[in-house]
C-alpha cells in the first residue's frame, strides 16, 4: 500500500514537470510566506501600518536618488512612482490589510526588473 502511494506521488510530480506546472506549483509554495515575484512584480506583506510603509517608500527612493513623480495615499491604498535615469519607471503600490499589515507591490520597468525591485524593497524594509 505504501509503495503504491509513493508511486502515485512520483507519477503526479513527474507529470507536472512534463507540463511545466511544477515550477509554478513550487513557486507558489515557496512564496506563500514571504516575497513573491509574479508577472514582473515583487509582492510582500509587511508588518507595518500603511502610513509607515508609505514613509519608508519615500525615504528609500530618496536614499537611492530617485525622484518622486507620483505620491498619493489614502486610508486604504498608497501609490508612489519614480523613474531611473535610464528611463525605467518605478511603481510602488500599497494596500491596507490590517492596522499593522500592508501589502506592497513593486514593479520596475514595463516587464519587471527583479534585481532593482528587490533593492527598493530591501531599502524600504531598512527604513521601517
N, CA, C and O atoms as CSV, one atom per row, in Angstrom:
chain,resi,resn,atom,element,x,y,z
A,1,UNK,N,N,0.824,-1.196,0.000
A,1,UNK,CA,C,0.000,0.000,0.000
A,1,UNK,C,C,0.869,1.262,0.000
A,1,UNK,O,O,0.616,2.202,-0.753
A,2,UNK,N,N,1.892,1.268,0.852
A,2,UNK,CA,C,2.787,2.425,0.952
A,2,UNK,C,C,3.542,2.638,-0.359
A,2,UNK,O,O,3.752,3.776,-0.780
A,3,UNK,N,N,3.949,1.541,-1.005
A,3,UNK,CA,C,4.668,1.637,-2.273
A,3,UNK,C,C,3.782,2.230,-3.363
A,3,UNK,O,O,4.263,2.987,-4.206
A,4,UNK,N,N,2.496,1.893,-3.353
A,4,UNK,CA,C,1.574,2.437,-4.344
A,4,UNK,C,C,1.387,3.939,-4.140
A,4,UNK,O,O,1.286,4.692,-5.109
A,5,UNK,N,N,1.341,4.372,-2.891
A,5,UNK,CA,C,1.187,5.789,-2.596
A,5,UNK,C,C,2.399,6.572,-3.093
A,5,UNK,O,O,2.258,7.627,-3.712
A,6,UNK,N,N,3.581,6.049,-2.817
A,6,UNK,CA,C,4.808,6.707,-3.275
A,6,UNK,C,C,4.845,6.742,-4.797
A,6,UNK,O,O,5.200,7.764,-5.383
A,7,UNK,N,N,4.487,5.653,-5.432
A,7,UNK,CA,C,4.462,5.596,-6.890
A,7,UNK,C,C,3.475,6.614,-7.459
A,7,UNK,O,O,3.778,7.285,-8.446
A,8,UNK,N,N,2.314,6.731,-6.852
A,8,UNK,CA,C,1.310,7.688,-7.316
A,8,UNK,C,C,1.820,9.118,-7.190
A,8,UNK,O,O,1.631,9.923,-8.102
A,9,UNK,N,N,2.462,9.445,-6.074
A,9,UNK,CA,C,3.013,10.790,-5.874
A,9,UNK,C,C,4.094,11.082,-6.915
A,9,UNK,O,O,4.125,12.168,-7.493
A,10,UNK,N,N,4.973,10.117,-7.151
A,10,UNK,CA,C,6.026,10.303,-8.141
A,10,UNK,C,C,5.457,10.502,-9.542
A,10,UNK,O,O,5.973,11.315,-10.309
A,11,UNK,N,N,4.416,9.780,-9.877
A,11,UNK,CA,C,3.785,9.945,-11.184
A,11,UNK,C,C,3.158,11.325,-11.332
A,11,UNK,O,O,3.250,11.942,-12.393
A,12,UNK,N,N,2.534,11.800,-10.290
A,12,UNK,CA,C,1.913,13.131,-10.334
A,12,UNK,C,C,2.977,14.202,-10.494
A,12,UNK,O,O,2.838,15.098,-11.327
A,13,UNK,N,N,4.038,14.116,-9.703
A,13,UNK,CA,C,5.114,15.110,-9.773
A,13,UNK,C,C,5.770,15.088,-11.147
A,13,UNK,O,O,6.027,16.143,-11.727
A,14,UNK,N,N,6.042,13.905,-11.670
A,14,UNK,CA,C,6.684,13.829,-12.985
A,14,UNK,C,C,5.765,14.348,-14.084
A,14,UNK,O,O,6.237,14.970,-15.035
A,15,UNK,N,N,4.477,14.106,-13.972
A,15,UNK,CA,C,3.567,14.619,-14.992
A,15,UNK,C,C,3.463,16.143,-14.911
A,15,UNK,O,O,3.331,16.808,-15.939
A,16,UNK,N,N,3.522,16.695,-13.711
A,16,UNK,CA,C,3.521,18.151,-13.584
A,16,UNK,C,C,4.775,18.748,-14.206
A,16,UNK,O,O,4.713,19.800,-14.841
A,17,UNK,N,N,5.906,18.086,-14.028
A,17,UNK,CA,C,7.150,18.576,-14.620
A,17,UNK,C,C,7.069,18.570,-16.142
A,17,UNK,O,O,7.576,19.484,-16.793
A,18,UNK,N,N,6.445,17.566,-16.704
A,18,UNK,CA,C,6.322,17.479,-18.154
A,18,UNK,C,C,5.483,18.614,-18.727
A,18,UNK,O,O,5.739,19.076,-19.840
A,19,UNK,N,N,4.503,19.056,-17.989
A,19,UNK,CA,C,3.612,20.107,-18.476
A,19,UNK,C,C,4.026,21.495,-18.019
A,19,UNK,O,O,3.318,22.461,-18.303
A,20,UNK,N,N,5.151,21.629,-17.320
A,20,UNK,CA,C,5.645,22.938,-16.922
A,20,UNK,C,C,4.930,23.537,-15.733
A,20,UNK,O,O,5.187,24.691,-15.389
A,21,UNK,N,N,4.064,22.817,-15.109
A,21,UNK,CA,C,3.320,23.337,-13.968
A,21,UNK,C,C,4.076,23.158,-12.662
A,21,UNK,O,O,3.743,23.789,-11.658
A,22,UNK,N,N,5.081,22.310,-12.668
A,22,UNK,CA,C,5.804,22.047,-11.425
A,22,UNK,C,C,6.465,23.315,-10.895
A,22,UNK,O,O,6.410,23.588,-9.696
A,23,UNK,N,N,7.088,24.089,-11.779
A,23,UNK,CA,C,7.748,25.325,-11.350
A,23,UNK,C,C,6.728,26.296,-10.767
A,23,UNK,O,O,7.004,26.966,-9.772
A,24,UNK,N,N,5.558,26.372,-11.382
A,24,UNK,CA,C,4.504,27.230,-10.873
A,24,UNK,C,C,4.044,26.768,-9.504
A,24,UNK,O,O,3.878,27.587,-8.600
A,25,UNK,N,N,3.837,25.472,-9.335
A,25,UNK,CA,C,3.418,24.912,-8.061
A,25,UNK,C,C,4.487,25.124,-7.004
A,25,UNK,O,O,4.175,25.530,-5.885
A,26,UNK,N,N,5.737,24.857,-7.338
A,26,UNK,CA,C,6.834,25.036,-6.384
A,26,UNK,C,C,6.991,26.503,-6.020
A,26,UNK,O,O,7.216,26.823,-4.853
A,27,UNK,N,N,6.877,27.403,-6.992
A,27,UNK,CA,C,6.996,28.835,-6.734
A,27,UNK,C,C,5.899,29.336,-5.816
A,27,UNK,O,O,6.147,30.184,-4.958
A,28,UNK,N,N,4.702,28.829,-5.982
A,28,UNK,CA,C,3.597,29.233,-5.115
A,28,UNK,C,C,3.837,28.781,-3.688
A,28,UNK,O,O,3.517,29.504,-2.745
A,29,UNK,N,N,4.396,27.597,-3.521
A,29,UNK,CA,C,4.667,27.096,-2.172
A,29,UNK,C,C,5.779,27.888,-1.499
A,29,UNK,O,O,5.704,28.172,-0.304
A,30,UNK,N,N,6.810,28.244,-2.261
A,30,UNK,CA,C,7.926,28.991,-1.688
A,30,UNK,C,C,7.496,30.398,-1.307
A,30,UNK,O,O,7.881,30.887,-0.245
A,31,UNK,N,N,6.712,31.057,-2.143
A,31,UNK,CA,C,6.346,32.447,-1.909
A,31,UNK,C,C,5.203,32.652,-0.941
A,31,UNK,O,O,4.849,33.793,-0.646
A,32,UNK,N,N,4.623,31.591,-0.443
A,32,UNK,CA,C,3.437,31.717,0.391
A,32,UNK,C,C,3.666,32.544,1.641
A,32,UNK,O,O,2.743,33.217,2.099
A,33,UNK,N,N,4.864,32.517,2.209
A,33,UNK,CA,C,5.073,33.243,3.455
A,33,UNK,C,C,5.991,34.422,3.329
A,33,UNK,O,O,6.238,35.096,4.329
A,34,UNK,N,N,6.516,34.715,2.150
A,34,UNK,CA,C,7.491,35.779,2.039
A,34,UNK,C,C,7.310,36.585,0.790
A,34,UNK,O,O,6.187,36.903,0.397
A,35,UNK,N,N,8.408,36.916,0.166
A,35,UNK,CA,C,8.401,37.727,-1.040
A,35,UNK,C,C,7.980,36.870,-2.224
A,35,UNK,O,O,8.426,35.732,-2.374
A,36,UNK,N,N,7.119,37.428,-3.060
A,36,UNK,CA,C,6.634,36.710,-4.235
A,36,UNK,C,C,6.966,37.534,-5.479
A,36,UNK,O,O,6.705,38.736,-5.513
A,37,UNK,N,N,7.538,36.898,-6.497
A,37,UNK,CA,C,7.799,37.538,-7.787
A,37,UNK,C,C,6.784,36.972,-8.770
A,37,UNK,O,O,6.869,35.804,-9.148
A,38,UNK,N,N,5.813,37.803,-9.189
A,38,UNK,CA,C,4.753,37.347,-10.071
A,38,UNK,C,C,4.566,38.355,-11.196
A,38,UNK,O,O,4.409,39.550,-10.944
A,39,UNK,N,N,4.582,37.884,-12.412
A,39,UNK,CA,C,4.357,38.682,-13.620
A,39,UNK,C,C,5.073,40.036,-13.578
A,39,UNK,O,O,4.478,41.074,-13.866
A,40,UNK,N,N,6.333,40.009,-13.222
A,40,UNK,CA,C,7.133,41.224,-13.234
A,40,UNK,C,C,6.961,42.121,-12.033
A,40,UNK,O,O,7.473,43.241,-12.017
A,41,UNK,N,N,6.247,41.647,-11.023
A,41,UNK,CA,C,6.020,42.441,-9.825
A,41,UNK,C,C,6.527,41.697,-8.594
A,41,UNK,O,O,6.401,40.476,-8.494
A,42,UNK,N,N,7.097,42.448,-7.666
A,42,UNK,CA,C,7.550,41.904,-6.398
A,42,UNK,C,C,6.507,42.258,-5.351
A,42,UNK,O,O,6.133,43.423,-5.217
A,43,UNK,N,N,6.029,41.249,-4.596
A,43,UNK,CA,C,4.986,41.491,-3.596
A,43,UNK,C,C,5.397,40.910,-2.256
A,43,UNK,O,O,6.020,39.851,-2.184
A,44,UNK,N,N,5.033,41.628,-1.188
A,44,UNK,CA,C,5.261,41.123,0.161
A,44,UNK,C,C,4.305,41.815,1.117
A,44,UNK,O,O,3.970,42.987,0.943
A,45,UNK,N,N,3.872,41.074,2.129
A,45,UNK,CA,C,3.098,41.648,3.216
A,45,UNK,C,C,4.085,42.081,4.288
A,45,UNK,O,O,4.892,41.281,4.761
A,46,UNK,N,N,4.017,43.356,4.670
A,46,UNK,CA,C,4.928,43.899,5.667
A,46,UNK,C,C,4.197,44.128,6.979
A,46,UNK,O,O,3.038,44.542,6.986
A,47,UNK,N,N,4.860,43.864,8.066
A,47,UNK,CA,C,4.286,44.066,9.398
A,47,UNK,C,C,4.472,45.516,9.823
A,47,UNK,O,O,5.236,45.818,10.739
A,48,UNK,N,N,3.769,46.392,9.150
A,48,UNK,CA,C,3.815,47.822,9.452
A,48,UNK,C,C,2.557,48.465,8.882
A,48,UNK,O,O,1.958,47.958,7.934
A,49,UNK,N,N,2.175,49.571,9.469
A,49,UNK,CA,C,0.978,50.272,9.006
A,49,UNK,C,C,1.209,50.863,7.621
A,49,UNK,O,O,2.347,51.018,7.178
A,50,UNK,N,N,0.136,51.181,6.962
A,50,UNK,CA,C,0.203,51.796,5.636
A,50,UNK,C,C,0.999,53.097,5.697
A,50,UNK,O,O,1.820,53.363,4.819
A,51,UNK,N,N,0.762,53.912,6.733
A,51,UNK,CA,C,1.494,55.176,6.877
A,51,UNK,C,C,2.999,54.953,6.988
A,51,UNK,O,O,3.781,55.645,6.335
A,52,UNK,N,N,3.407,53.984,7.815
A,52,UNK,CA,C,4.839,53.709,7.995
A,52,UNK,C,C,5.483,53.204,6.715
A,52,UNK,O,O,6.592,53.616,6.376
A,53,UNK,N,N,4.800,52.316,5.999
A,53,UNK,CA,C,5.356,51.779,4.757
A,53,UNK,C,C,5.446,52.884,3.703
A,53,UNK,O,O,6.415,52.944,2.946
A,54,UNK,N,N,4.447,53.750,3.655
A,54,UNK,CA,C,4.464,54.868,2.708
A,54,UNK,C,C,5.663,55.777,2.980
A,54,UNK,O,O,6.390,56.135,2.054
A,55,UNK,N,N,5.871,56.146,4.227
A,55,UNK,CA,C,7.016,56.996,4.583
A,55,UNK,C,C,8.337,56.295,4.277
A,55,UNK,O,O,9.283,56.929,3.810
A,56,UNK,N,N,8.405,54.992,4.537
A,56,UNK,CA,C,9.622,54.224,4.262
A,56,UNK,C,C,9.884,54.157,2.757
A,56,UNK,O,O,11.037,54.209,2.329
A,57,UNK,N,N,8.827,54.041,1.953
A,57,UNK,CA,C,8.990,54.004,0.494
A,57,UNK,C,C,9.558,55.321,-0.019
A,57,UNK,O,O,10.451,55.326,-0.867
A,58,UNK,N,N,9.046,56.433,0.489
A,58,UNK,CA,C,9.560,57.739,0.084
A,58,UNK,C,C,11.022,57.896,0.485
A,58,UNK,O,O,11.833,58.399,-0.292
A,59,UNK,N,N,11.354,57.467,1.696
A,59,UNK,CA,C,12.734,57.565,2.186
A,59,UNK,C,C,13.665,56.666,1.370
A,59,UNK,O,O,14.800,57.046,1.085
A,60,UNK,N,N,13.192,55.487,0.998
A,60,UNK,CA,C,14.011,54.547,0.219
A,60,UNK,C,C,14.334,55.114,-1.161
A,60,UNK,O,O,15.467,55.008,-1.632
A,61,UNK,N,N,13.340,55.715,-1.803
A,61,UNK,CA,C,13.584,56.309,-3.120
A,61,UNK,C,C,14.537,57.493,-3.004
A,61,UNK,O,O,15.415,57.673,-3.848
A,62,UNK,N,N,14.364,58.296,-1.962
A,62,UNK,CA,C,15.265,59.429,-1.741
A,62,UNK,C,C,16.696,58.941,-1.520
A,62,UNK,O,O,17.643,59.524,-2.047
A,63,UNK,N,N,16.850,57.871,-0.739
A,63,UNK,CA,C,18.168,57.303,-0.464
A,63,UNK,C,C,18.848,56.835,-1.752
A,63,UNK,O,O,20.070,56.917,-1.873
A,64,UNK,N,N,18.064,56.348,-2.711
A,64,UNK,CA,C,18.606,55.878,-3.983
A,64,UNK,C,C,18.645,56.985,-5.045
A,64,UNK,O,O,18.876,56.715,-6.223
A,65,UNK,N,N,18.418,58.228,-4.618
A,65,UNK,CA,C,18.433,59.396,-5.518
A,65,UNK,C,C,17.446,59.260,-6.668
A,65,UNK,O,O,17.739,59.647,-7.799
A,66,UNK,N,N,16.275,58.707,-6.370
A,66,UNK,CA,C,15.218,58.575,-7.369
A,66,UNK,C,C,14.160,59.644,-7.103
A,66,UNK,O,O,13.726,59.802,-5.962
A,67,UNK,N,N,13.737,60.378,-8.127
A,67,UNK,CA,C,12.759,61.452,-7.931
A,67,UNK,C,C,11.354,60.885,-7.677
A,67,UNK,O,O,10.994,59.826,-8.192
A,68,UNK,N,N,10.589,61.600,-6.890
A,68,UNK,CA,C,9.193,61.218,-6.645
A,68,UNK,C,C,8.345,61.896,-7.723
A,68,UNK,O,O,8.269,63.123,-7.788
A,69,UNK,N,N,7.709,61.078,-8.569
A,69,UNK,CA,C,6.860,61.596,-9.649
A,69,UNK,C,C,5.400,61.628,-9.208
A,69,UNK,O,O,4.689,62.600,-9.466
A,70,UNK,N,N,4.958,60.569,-8.545
A,70,UNK,CA,C,3.589,60.465,-8.034
A,70,UNK,C,C,3.668,60.058,-6.571
A,70,UNK,O,O,4.434,59.167,-6.203
A,71,UNK,N,N,2.875,60.715,-5.744
A,71,UNK,CA,C,2.805,60.386,-4.318
A,71,UNK,C,C,1.364,60.590,-3.851
A,71,UNK,O,O,0.931,61.710,-3.583
A,72,UNK,N,N,0.630,59.472,-3.761
A,72,UNK,CA,C,-0.773,59.524,-3.324
A,72,UNK,C,C,-0.987,58.490,-2.229
A,72,UNK,O,O,-0.414,57.401,-2.258
A,73,UNK,N,N,-1.821,58.852,-1.267
A,73,UNK,CA,C,-2.145,57.912,-0.194
A,73,UNK,C,C,-3.479,58.301,0.408
A,73,UNK,O,O,-3.775,59.480,0.607
A,74,UNK,N,N,-4.288,57.273,0.696
A,74,UNK,CA,C,-5.493,57.483,1.481
A,74,UNK,C,C,-5.493,56.435,2.593
A,74,UNK,O,O,-4.441,55.875,2.902
A,75,UNK,N,N,-6.627,56.161,3.189
A,75,UNK,CA,C,-6.667,55.217,4.316
A,75,UNK,C,C,-6.463,53.763,3.898
A,75,UNK,O,O,-6.053,52.941,4.717
A,76,UNK,N,N,-6.743,53.431,2.630
A,76,UNK,CA,C,-6.684,52.038,2.199
A,76,UNK,C,C,-5.588,51.725,1.187
A,76,UNK,O,O,-5.178,50.571,1.062
A,77,UNK,N,N,-5.111,52.728,0.471
A,77,UNK,CA,C,-4.109,52.479,-0.569
A,77,UNK,C,C,-3.076,53.593,-0.616
A,77,UNK,O,O,-3.281,54.690,-0.098
A,78,UNK,N,N,-1.972,53.273,-1.247
A,78,UNK,CA,C,-0.942,54.270,-1.499
A,78,UNK,C,C,-0.301,53.964,-2.841
A,78,UNK,O,O,-0.284,52.814,-3.282
A,79,UNK,N,N,0.222,54.989,-3.484
A,79,UNK,CA,C,0.886,54.825,-4.777
A,79,UNK,C,C,2.034,55.817,-4.839
A,79,UNK,O,O,1.862,57.017,-4.631
A,80,UNK,N,N,3.210,55.280,-5.132
A,80,UNK,CA,C,4.396,56.105,-5.310
A,80,UNK,C,C,5.020,55.694,-6.635
A,80,UNK,O,O,5.157,54.506,-6.926
A,81,UNK,N,N,5.396,56.687,-7.435
A,81,UNK,CA,C,6.040,56.400,-8.713
A,81,UNK,C,C,7.313,57.212,-8.831
A,81,UNK,O,O,7.415,58.326,-8.317
A,82,UNK,N,N,8.282,56.625,-9.522
A,82,UNK,CA,C,9.565,57.265,-9.735
A,82,UNK,C,C,10.119,56.798,-11.075
A,82,UNK,O,O,9.439,56.103,-11.830
A,83,UNK,N,N,11.360,57.185,-11.365
A,83,UNK,CA,C,11.977,56.764,-12.617
A,83,UNK,C,C,13.494,56.804,-12.477
A,83,UNK,O,O,14.064,57.753,-11.939
A,84,UNK,N,N,14.130,55.748,-12.976
A,84,UNK,CA,C,15.590,55.700,-13.019
A,84,UNK,C,C,16.098,56.595,-14.143
A,84,UNK,O,O,15.345,56.954,-15.048
A,85,UNK,N,N,17.368,56.952,-14.083
A,85,UNK,CA,C,17.980,57.799,-15.106
A,85,UNK,C,C,17.942,57.140,-16.488
A,85,UNK,O,O,17.925,57.831,-17.507
A,86,UNK,N,N,17.928,55.795,-16.519
A,86,UNK,CA,C,17.875,55.100,-17.810
A,86,UNK,C,C,16.460,55.004,-18.379
A,86,UNK,O,O,16.245,54.370,-19.412
A,87,UNK,N,N,15.502,55.629,-17.707
A,87,UNK,CA,C,14.135,55.673,-18.206
A,87,UNK,C,C,13.200,54.610,-17.652
A,87,UNK,O,O,11.996,54.662,-17.902
A,88,UNK,N,N,13.734,53.636,-16.899
A,88,UNK,CA,C,12.857,52.611,-16.328
A,88,UNK,C,C,11.979,53.221,-15.240
A,88,UNK,O,O,12.463,53.847,-14.297
A,89,UNK,N,N,10.693,53.022,-15.401
A,89,UNK,CA,C,9.702,53.557,-14.473
A,89,UNK,C,C,9.598,52.653,-13.239
A,89,UNK,O,O,9.800,51.442,-13.334
A,90,UNK,N,N,9.287,53.240,-12.097
A,90,UNK,CA,C,9.122,52.505,-10.839
A,90,UNK,C,C,7.712,52.754,-10.320
A,90,UNK,O,O,7.278,53.898,-10.181
A,91,UNK,N,N,7.004,51.662,-10.035
A,91,UNK,CA,C,5.679,51.740,-9.435
A,91,UNK,C,C,5.715,51.033,-8.093
A,91,UNK,O,O,6.170,49.893,-8.004
A,92,UNK,N,N,5.242,51.693,-7.053
A,92,UNK,CA,C,5.111,51.078,-5.730
A,92,UNK,C,C,3.659,51.257,-5.306
A,92,UNK,O,O,3.185,52.380,-5.136
A,93,UNK,N,N,2.961,50.144,-5.139
A,93,UNK,CA,C,1.561,50.168,-4.704
A,93,UNK,C,C,1.462,49.597,-3.301
A,93,UNK,O,O,2.069,48.573,-2.990
A,94,UNK,N,N,0.689,50.270,-2.455
A,94,UNK,CA,C,0.485,49.847,-1.074
A,94,UNK,C,C,-0.992,49.575,-0.860
A,94,UNK,O,O,-1.848,50.344,-1.299
A,95,UNK,N,N,-1.284,48.475,-0.181
A,95,UNK,CA,C,-2.668,48.112,0.125
A,95,UNK,C,C,-2.798,47.791,1.603
A,95,UNK,O,O,-2.051,46.975,2.142
A,96,UNK,N,N,-3.759,48.445,2.254
A,96,UNK,CA,C,-4.068,48.198,3.657
A,96,UNK,C,C,-4.630,46.784,3.806
A,96,UNK,O,O,-5.584,46.423,3.117
A,97,UNK,N,N,-4.047,45.982,4.701
A,97,UNK,CA,C,-4.586,44.664,5.010
A,97,UNK,C,C,-5.187,44.656,6.405
A,97,UNK,O,O,-6.337,44.259,6.593
A,98,UNK,N,N,-4.401,45.097,7.382
A,98,UNK,CA,C,-4.872,45.284,8.749
A,98,UNK,C,C,-4.207,46.543,9.289
A,98,UNK,O,O,-3.418,47.181,8.593
A,99,UNK,N,N,-4.522,46.894,10.516
A,99,UNK,CA,C,-3.937,48.096,11.116
A,99,UNK,C,C,-2.408,48.042,11.118
A,99,UNK,O,O,-1.744,49.074,11.026
A,100,UNK,N,N,-1.857,46.831,11.222
A,100,UNK,CA,C,-0.401,46.702,11.302
A,100,UNK,C,C,0.194,45.851,10.179
A,100,UNK,O,O,1.313,45.356,10.310
A,101,UNK,N,N,-0.539,45.676,9.080
A,101,UNK,CA,C,-0.028,44.894,7.950
A,101,UNK,C,C,-0.385,45.603,6.641
A,101,UNK,O,O,-1.525,46.009,6.418
A,102,UNK,N,N,0.629,45.735,5.787
A,102,UNK,CA,C,0.454,46.392,4.495
A,102,UNK,C,C,1.045,45.513,3.408
A,102,UNK,O,O,2.150,44.991,3.553
A,103,UNK,N,N,0.311,45.352,2.324
A,103,UNK,CA,C,0.824,44.622,1.165
A,103,UNK,C,C,1.510,45.630,0.254
A,103,UNK,O,O,0.923,46.648,-0.113
A,104,UNK,N,N,2.753,45.342,-0.107
A,104,UNK,CA,C,3.499,46.207,-1.009
A,104,UNK,C,C,3.745,45.460,-2.311
A,104,UNK,O,O,4.078,44.274,-2.311
A,105,UNK,N,N,3.577,46.174,-3.426
A,105,UNK,CA,C,3.842,45.633,-4.753
A,105,UNK,C,C,4.768,46.606,-5.460
A,105,UNK,O,O,4.472,47.797,-5.563
A,106,UNK,N,N,5.893,46.092,-5.946
A,106,UNK,CA,C,6.889,46.935,-6.613
A,106,UNK,C,C,7.135,46.394,-8.013
A,106,UNK,O,O,7.329,45.194,-8.211
A,107,UNK,N,N,7.124,47.302,-8.975
A,107,UNK,CA,C,7.448,46.938,-10.355
A,107,UNK,C,C,8.424,47.981,-10.894
A,107,UNK,O,O,8.221,49.184,-10.733
A,108,UNK,N,N,9.472,47.504,-11.526
A,108,UNK,CA,C,10.449,48.388,-12.172
A,108,UNK,C,C,10.488,48.027,-13.649
A,108,UNK,O,O,10.799,46.891,-14.008
A,109,UNK,N,N,10.175,48.980,-14.492
A,109,UNK,CA,C,10.172,48.738,-15.928
A,109,UNK,C,C,8.904,48.051,-16.387
A,109,UNK,O,O,8.150,47.514,-15.576
A,110,UNK,N,N,8.673,48.068,-17.669
A,110,UNK,CA,C,7.449,47.509,-18.232
A,110,UNK,C,C,7.326,46.010,-17.985
A,110,UNK,O,O,6.247,45.525,-17.646
A,111,UNK,N,N,8.413,45.279,-18.151
A,111,UNK,CA,C,8.381,43.825,-17.973
A,111,UNK,C,C,8.809,43.391,-16.581
A,111,UNK,O,O,8.683,42.217,-16.233
A,112,UNK,N,N,9.307,44.314,-15.789
A,112,UNK,CA,C,9.748,43.988,-14.444
A,112,UNK,C,C,11.244,43.736,-14.388
A,112,UNK,O,O,11.797,43.022,-15.224
A,113,UNK,N,N,11.884,44.321,-13.408
A,113,UNK,CA,C,13.312,44.147,-13.164
A,113,UNK,C,C,13.433,43.668,-11.726
A,113,UNK,O,O,13.369,44.464,-10.790
A,114,UNK,N,N,13.610,42.353,-11.556
A,114,UNK,CA,C,13.586,41.769,-10.217
A,114,UNK,C,C,14.709,42.302,-9.335
A,114,UNK,O,O,14.481,42.566,-8.155
A,115,UNK,N,N,15.909,42.465,-9.873
A,115,UNK,CA,C,17.037,42.930,-9.059
A,115,UNK,C,C,16.773,44.325,-8.499
A,115,UNK,O,O,16.958,44.564,-7.305
A,116,UNK,N,N,16.344,45.241,-9.356
A,116,UNK,CA,C,16.062,46.601,-8.884
A,116,UNK,C,C,14.863,46.634,-7.950
A,116,UNK,O,O,14.856,47.395,-6.982
A,117,UNK,N,N,13.857,45.827,-8.223
A,117,UNK,CA,C,12.687,45.763,-7.336
A,117,UNK,C,C,13.085,45.300,-5.941
A,117,UNK,O,O,12.623,45.848,-4.940
A,118,UNK,N,N,13.946,44.288,-5.881
A,118,UNK,CA,C,14.416,43.778,-4.587
A,118,UNK,C,C,15.273,44.809,-3.858
A,118,UNK,O,O,15.206,44.916,-2.634
A,119,UNK,N,N,16.075,45.566,-4.599
A,119,UNK,CA,C,16.882,46.617,-3.980
A,119,UNK,C,C,15.984,47.658,-3.326
A,119,UNK,O,O,16.250,48.101,-2.209
A,120,UNK,N,N,14.925,48.045,-4.021
A,120,UNK,CA,C,13.986,49.024,-3.465
A,120,UNK,C,C,13.292,48.444,-2.237
A,120,UNK,O,O,13.190,49.115,-1.210
A,121,UNK,N,N,12.816,47.207,-2.331
A,121,UNK,CA,C,12.154,46.574,-1.187
A,121,UNK,C,C,13.088,46.478,0.013
A,121,UNK,O,O,12.679,46.772,1.137
A,122,UNK,N,N,14.324,46.076,-0.205
A,122,UNK,CA,C,15.285,45.982,0.895
A,122,UNK,C,C,15.509,47.327,1.559
A,122,UNK,O,O,15.628,47.412,2.782
A,123,UNK,N,N,15.565,48.384,0.750
A,123,UNK,CA,C,15.763,49.725,1.296
A,123,UNK,C,C,14.526,50.174,2.082
A,123,UNK,O,O,14.655,50.818,3.123
A,124,UNK,N,N,13.343,49.841,1.593
A,124,UNK,CA,C,12.104,50.179,2.312
A,124,UNK,C,C,12.095,49.476,3.668
A,124,UNK,O,O,11.764,50.085,4.685
A,125,UNK,N,N,12.456,48.204,3.680
A,125,UNK,CA,C,12.474,47.442,4.934
A,125,UNK,C,C,13.484,48.045,5.914
A,125,UNK,O,O,13.226,48.082,7.117
A,126,UNK,N,N,14.630,48.518,5.413
A,126,UNK,CA,C,15.623,49.165,6.289
A,126,UNK,C,C,15.068,50.418,6.929
A,126,UNK,O,O,15.477,50.779,8.032
A,127,UNK,N,N,14.137,51.093,6.257
A,127,UNK,CA,C,13.562,52.339,6.781
A,127,UNK,C,C,12.362,52.110,7.701
A,127,UNK,O,O,11.845,53.061,8.288
A,128,UNK,N,N,11.925,50.887,7.829
A,128,UNK,CA,C,10.781,50.622,8.717
A,128,UNK,C,C,11.207,50.527,10.172
A,128,UNK,O,O,10.370,50.309,11.047
